[in-house]
Amino acid sequence: MVSVMLDRFSFDFRYALNDRQKTMFDPSRTFVEIYSVPTPAGREERGWTCLESRRIKRSIEIDATAEESAAWIRARTVALDALSTAEQQVVHDLGLRIERGFYPGLRRAHGWSASRRRAASRQAFDELEARLHDITEHYRPVREQIDTRVHEAEARAQELQAIRWRIQREREQRDAHFTDLAARTRWSYHVTESDRTVHVSRTDDSPLTTPDLIHDLQRPTHHLTGYTVHWAPSARTEIEHATGTDFTTWWTVIAPRHWPDPRKVPPRPPTRPTPSIGGHSSYGGHDSFSSCGGGF
């Protein structure tokens, strides 16, 4: 696998052209698109003067052998060298000069008459387009090979994203079903201090829903932290039949995040100074409990 990005190199003479020359120059026809491929030497630095580089495709991982990657790097180097030559040639043909320094730029060269500059410009732009066309055609086999790999990688990425979205939707639907079941299910319980066990069973005429039960077992006045919870086997079976999954998976979705194991009553978390947001539901006058996604 290798990461590639598509760059567009276009010519921009900015303030170096006069108004008549600008009418002859068509920026939309003077660009070359070349893929960048990471090189062992690191980042590539080039001091362009009238060439601008703009990234037009984000980085994407594609399949490539070491030999293919090396060939793509060589093709890019050849194309950029040709672009550098084209830049120097068109600057000369337009009667311009390159000013070096911290901010390199173009300036009009001395000794060129307006008529001479005007006559040279049309031919210079035509020849520049021809050179860029040659660079593009020479690079085309590599461009097409990489394009094919990019399209394949994008198709795979879209398929994976579709799968992720489907899984997410199914999980959200499952969690909503689990939470609804928790709100409708009624429980009762009693505590045996001798073995520090909370015995929980299903009772249709009880007011305690699952969120209410969770809140009740963690009331500070109960001091049930660390007690073992024994769920009636028939109640566990009923939940598993209604959800199509095991009891613990259902519990990790509807119980607070700090209570992942239905077999033990955990310590109650510290009260937050501000209301919690995200994944919390309130039932009646009881404290809220969180619904966190559990995986199958």
C-alpha positions as CSV (number, residue, x, y, z in Angstrom):
1,M,0.0,0.0,0.0
2,V,1.1,3.5,-0.7
3,S,-0.4,6.9,-0.1
4,V,-0.9,9.1,-3.2
5,M,-2.3,12.7,-3.7
6,L,-3.0,14.5,-7.0
7,D,-1.4,17.9,-7.4
8,R,-2.2,20.5,-10.1
9,F,0.7,22.6,-11.3
10,S,-0.6,25.8,-13.0
11,F,1.2,28.9,-14.4
12,D,0.4,32.2,-12.8
13,F,2.4,35.2,-14.0
14,R,0.6,37.6,-11.7
15,Y,1.8,41.1,-12.2
16,A,4.6,40.4,-14.7
17,L,2.3,40.6,-17.8
18,N,0.9,43.7,-19.3
19,D,-2.8,44.0,-20.1
20,R,-2.4,43.0,-23.7
21,Q,-0.4,39.9,-22.7
22,K,-3.0,38.9,-20.2
23,T,-5.6,38.7,-22.9
24,M,-3.4,36.2,-24.8
25,F,-2.9,34.0,-21.7
26,D,-5.4,31.3,-20.8
27,P,-4.7,29.9,-17.3
28,S,-7.2,27.1,-17.8
29,R,-5.1,25.6,-20.5
30,T,-1.7,25.8,-18.8
31,F,-1.6,23.2,-16.1
32,V,-0.4,19.7,-15.5
33,E,-1.7,17.2,-12.9
34,I,0.8,14.8,-11.3
35,Y,0.4,12.4,-8.5
36,S,2.7,12.8,-5.5
37,V,4.1,9.6,-4.0
38,P,6.0,9.6,-0.7
39,T,9.7,9.3,-1.2
40,P,12.3,7.7,1.1
41,A,14.2,11.0,1.1
42,G,11.2,12.8,2.6
43,R,9.4,16.0,1.5
44,E,10.1,17.4,-2.0
45,E,11.1,21.0,-2.2
46,R,11.2,23.1,-5.4
47,G,11.5,26.8,-5.8
48,W,8.8,27.5,-8.4
49,T,8.6,31.1,-9.6
50,C,5.5,31.3,-11.9
51,L,4.2,27.8,-11.1
52,E,1.8,27.1,-8.3
53,S,1.0,23.8,-6.8
54,R,-2.5,23.0,-5.5
55,R,-3.8,19.7,-4.1
56,I,-7.0,18.6,-5.8
57,K,-7.4,15.1,-4.4
58,R,-6.9,14.1,-0.8
59,S,-4.5,11.5,0.3
60,I,-5.7,7.9,-0.3
61,E,-4.1,4.6,0.3
62,I,-3.9,2.4,-2.8
63,D,-2.4,-1.0,-3.7
64,A,1.1,-0.8,-5.1
65,T,4.2,-3.0,-5.2
66,A,7.6,-1.5,-4.3
67,E,8.5,-1.5,-8.0
68,E,5.4,0.3,-9.0
69,S,5.8,2.9,-6.3
70,A,9.4,3.5,-7.4
71,A,8.4,3.8,-11.1
72,W,5.7,6.4,-10.1
73,I,8.2,8.4,-8.2
74,R,10.6,8.4,-11.2
75,A,7.7,9.5,-13.5
76,R,6.8,12.4,-11.2
77,T,10.5,13.5,-11.0
78,V,10.7,13.4,-14.8
79,A,7.5,15.4,-15.2
80,L,8.5,18.0,-12.6
81,D,11.9,18.4,-14.3
82,A,10.2,19.0,-17.6
83,L,7.9,21.5,-15.9
84,S,10.9,23.3,-14.5
85,T,12.4,23.5,-18.0
86,A,9.1,24.8,-19.4
87,E,9.0,27.4,-16.7
88,Q,12.4,28.7,-17.5
89,Q,11.7,28.7,-21.3
90,V,8.5,30.6,-21.1
91,V,10.0,33.2,-18.8
92,H,12.8,33.7,-21.4
93,D,10.4,33.8,-24.3
94,L,8.2,36.4,-22.7
95,G,11.1,38.7,-22.1
96,L,10.9,38.3,-18.4
97,R,13.5,37.8,-15.7
98,I,13.4,35.8,-12.5
99,E,14.3,37.7,-9.3
100,R,15.8,35.4,-6.7
101,G,15.9,36.0,-3.0
102,F,13.6,35.3,-0.1
103,Y,10.5,36.2,-2.2
104,P,11.3,35.1,-5.8
105,G,9.3,36.7,-8.5
106,L,9.0,37.8,-12.1
107,R,10.0,41.2,-13.5
108,R,10.0,42.6,-17.0
109,A,13.4,42.4,-18.6
110,H,15.1,45.5,-19.9
111,G,15.7,46.1,-23.6
112,W,12.4,44.7,-24.9
113,S,10.2,47.0,-26.9
114,A,6.5,46.8,-26.6
115,S,6.0,45.5,-30.1
116,R,8.7,42.9,-29.7
117,R,7.1,41.7,-26.4
118,R,3.7,41.6,-28.0
119,A,4.8,39.5,-30.9
120,A,6.7,37.1,-28.7
121,S,3.9,36.6,-26.2
122,R,1.4,34.8,-28.5
123,Q,4.1,32.3,-29.7
124,A,5.4,31.9,-26.2
125,F,2.0,30.9,-24.8
126,D,1.3,28.5,-27.7
127,E,4.7,26.8,-27.2
128,L,4.1,26.6,-23.4
129,E,0.7,24.8,-24.0
130,A,2.5,22.4,-26.4
131,R,5.2,21.6,-23.9
132,L,2.6,21.0,-21.2
133,H,0.6,18.8,-23.5
134,D,3.8,16.7,-24.2
135,I,4.4,16.4,-20.4
136,T,0.8,15.3,-19.8
137,E,1.0,12.7,-22.6
138,H,4.3,11.4,-21.4
139,Y,2.9,11.0,-17.9
140,R,-0.5,9.7,-19.0
141,P,0.3,5.9,-18.6
142,V,1.3,6.4,-15.0
143,R,-1.6,8.7,-14.4
144,E,-4.1,6.2,-15.7
145,Q,-2.5,3.3,-13.8
146,I,-2.8,5.3,-10.5
147,D,-6.3,6.6,-11.4
148,T,-7.4,3.0,-11.7
149,R,-6.0,2.1,-8.3
150,V,-7.6,5.3,-6.8
151,H,-11.0,4.4,-8.2
152,E,-10.7,0.9,-6.8
153,A,-9.7,2.2,-3.4
154,E,-12.5,4.7,-3.3
155,A,-15.0,2.0,-4.2
156,R,-13.7,-0.2,-1.4
157,A,-13.9,2.8,1.0
158,Q,-17.5,3.5,0.0
159,E,-18.4,-0.2,0.5
160,L,-16.8,-0.1,4.0
161,Q,-18.5,3.1,4.9
162,A,-21.9,1.7,3.8
163,I,-21.2,-1.4,6.0
164,R,-20.3,0.9,9.0
165,W,-23.5,3.0,8.5
166,R,-25.6,-0.2,8.3
167,I,-24.0,-1.6,11.5
168,Q,-24.5,1.8,13.2
169,R,-28.1,1.9,12.2
170,E,-28.7,-1.6,13.4
171,R,-26.9,-0.8,16.7
172,E,-29.1,2.3,17.2
173,Q,-32.2,0.3,16.4
174,R,-31.1,-2.5,18.8
175,D,-30.3,0.0,21.5
176,A,-33.6,1.7,21.2
177,H,-35.4,-1.6,21.4
178,F,-33.3,-2.6,24.5
179,T,-34.0,0.8,26.2
180,D,-37.7,0.5,25.5
181,L,-37.8,-3.0,26.9
182,A,-36.0,-1.7,30.0
183,A,-38.6,1.0,30.5
184,R,-41.5,-1.5,30.2
185,T,-40.1,-4.3,32.3
186,R,-41.1,-4.4,36.0
187,W,-39.0,-5.8,38.8
188,S,-39.0,-6.6,42.5
189,Y,-36.1,-7.4,44.8
190,H,-35.1,-8.4,48.3
191,V,-31.8,-8.4,50.1
192,T,-30.3,-11.2,52.2
193,E,-27.6,-9.7,54.4
194,S,-26.2,-13.1,55.4
195,D,-24.7,-13.6,52.0
196,R,-24.8,-10.0,50.8
197,T,-27.0,-10.8,47.9
198,V,-29.7,-8.9,46.1
199,H,-32.3,-11.2,44.7
200,V,-34.1,-9.7,41.6
201,S,-37.2,-11.2,39.9
202,R,-39.8,-10.1,37.4
203,T,-43.1,-8.8,38.8
204,D,-45.7,-7.3,36.5
205,D,-47.5,-5.3,39.3
206,S,-44.3,-3.7,40.6
207,P,-43.7,0.0,39.9
208,L,-39.9,-0.6,39.4
209,T,-38.8,-0.4,35.8
210,T,-35.2,-1.3,35.0
211,P,-34.0,2.4,35.3
212,D,-35.9,2.6,38.6
213,L,-34.3,-0.6,39.8
214,I,-30.8,0.6,39.0
215,H,-31.5,3.9,40.8
216,D,-33.0,2.1,43.8
217,L,-30.1,-0.4,44.2
218,Q,-27.6,2.4,44.2
219,R,-29.4,4.7,46.7
220,P,-26.8,5.9,49.3
221,T,-29.1,4.8,52.1
222,H,-28.9,1.2,50.9
223,H,-25.1,0.7,51.2
224,L,-25.3,-2.2,48.7
225,T,-22.0,-1.5,47.0
226,G,-20.3,-4.8,46.2
227,Y,-23.3,-6.9,46.8
228,T,-23.9,-9.8,44.5
229,V,-27.0,-9.6,42.3
230,H,-28.9,-12.8,41.6
231,W,-31.3,-12.4,38.7
232,A,-34.1,-14.9,38.6
233,P,-33.3,-17.4,35.8
234,S,-36.8,-17.0,34.4
235,A,-36.4,-13.3,34.2
236,R,-33.0,-13.6,32.4
237,T,-34.6,-16.1,29.9
238,E,-37.5,-13.7,29.3
239,I,-35.1,-10.8,28.5
240,E,-32.9,-13.0,26.3
241,H,-36.0,-14.2,24.4
242,A,-37.2,-10.6,23.9
243,T,-33.9,-9.3,22.7
244,G,-32.4,-12.2,20.9
245,T,-29.1,-11.8,22.7
246,D,-27.6,-12.7,26.1
247,F,-28.6,-10.9,29.3
248,T,-25.2,-9.3,29.8
249,T,-25.2,-7.7,26.3
250,W,-28.7,-6.2,27.0
251,W,-27.5,-5.0,30.4
252,T,-24.4,-3.2,29.0
253,V,-26.6,-1.2,26.7
254,I,-29.3,-0.1,29.2
255,A,-27.2,0.2,32.4
256,P,-25.0,3.1,33.4
257,R,-21.5,3.1,32.1
258,H,-20.1,2.5,35.5
259,W,-22.2,-0.6,35.9
260,P,-21.1,-3.0,33.1
261,D,-21.5,-6.2,35.1
262,P,-25.1,-7.1,36.2
263,R,-23.7,-9.5,38.8
264,K,-22.4,-6.9,41.2
265,V,-23.7,-3.5,42.5
266,P,-20.9,-1.0,41.8
267,P,-20.2,2.2,43.8
268,R,-22.3,5.1,42.7
269,P,-20.3,7.6,40.7
270,P,-19.7,11.1,42.1
271,T,-22.5,13.6,41.4
272,R,-21.5,16.0,38.6
273,P,-22.0,19.7,39.2
274,T,-23.6,20.1,35.8
275,P,-26.2,17.9,34.0
276,S,-24.7,15.2,31.8
277,I,-25.4,15.3,28.0
278,G,-25.4,12.5,25.5
279,G,-26.8,9.0,25.9
280,H,-28.9,9.7,29.0
281,S,-32.6,9.2,29.5
282,S,-34.8,10.3,32.5
283,Y,-37.7,8.2,33.8
284,G,-40.2,9.9,36.0
285,G,-38.6,11.5,39.1
286,H,-35.6,9.2,39.3
287,D,-32.1,10.0,38.4
288,S,-31.0,9.6,34.8
289,F,-29.2,6.5,33.6
290,S,-27.0,6.2,30.6
291,S,-27.4,3.9,27.6
292,C,-24.1,2.9,26.2
293,G,-23.7,0.7,23.1
294,G,-22.6,-2.8,23.7
295,G,-21.2,-5.0,20.9
296,F,-22.3,-8.5,20.0
